[in-house]
Amino acid sequence: MKRIAVDLAKSVYQVAESVRVGQVVQRKRLNRAAFRRYIQEQLEPVEWVMEACGTAHHWGRVAQAQGHRVTLLHPRYVRAYRRRNKTDCNDCDAMLEAVRCKDMHPVPVKSHEQQQVQ
């Protein structure tokens, strides 16, 4: 299954695709509209990996609605896998490494109602 790590920001998202463990085959920088289209363009199920934050839950719901699998990682866990300075690209690489760890407990994607309560 293809894995796509996404570093979410306010307006531009960094994406790294990995088909084989430890190998990134494609990197992209997308705005919000282009990212929504990119999710819809994935015809086969994909595992989306993101750091858990408010917008990650939104995008997780969007991806799940398309039939994809979503893994949200706590940012503290991802930090340990970053090899170089903090950049969007390095964060994506760190997420791809962190998700391979069997001891990593993902954060469940919140529903819209769960997010509204807080």
RAJO-V115190 format. One record per run of one state. SS is the DSSP state (~ for helix, > for strand, _ for the rest). FROM is the first residue (numbers start at 1). LEN is the number of residues. If there is no record, write none. Layout:
# RAJO-V115190
ss=SS from=FROM len=LEN
ss=SS from=FROM len=LEN
This chain:
# RAJO-V115190
ss=_ from=1 len=2
ss=> from=3 len=5
ss=_ from=8 len=4
ss=> from=12 len=9
ss=_ from=21 len=2
ss=> from=23 len=9
ss=~ from=32 len=10
ss=_ from=42 len=5
ss=> from=47 len=5
ss=_ from=52 len=2
ss=~ from=54 len=12
ss=_ from=66 len=3
ss=> from=69 len=5
ss=_ from=74 len=1
ss=~ from=75 len=5
ss=_ from=80 len=8
ss=~ from=88 len=11
ss=_ from=99 len=8
ss=> from=107 len=1
ss=_ from=108 len=4
ss=~ from=112 len=6
ss=_ from=118 len=1
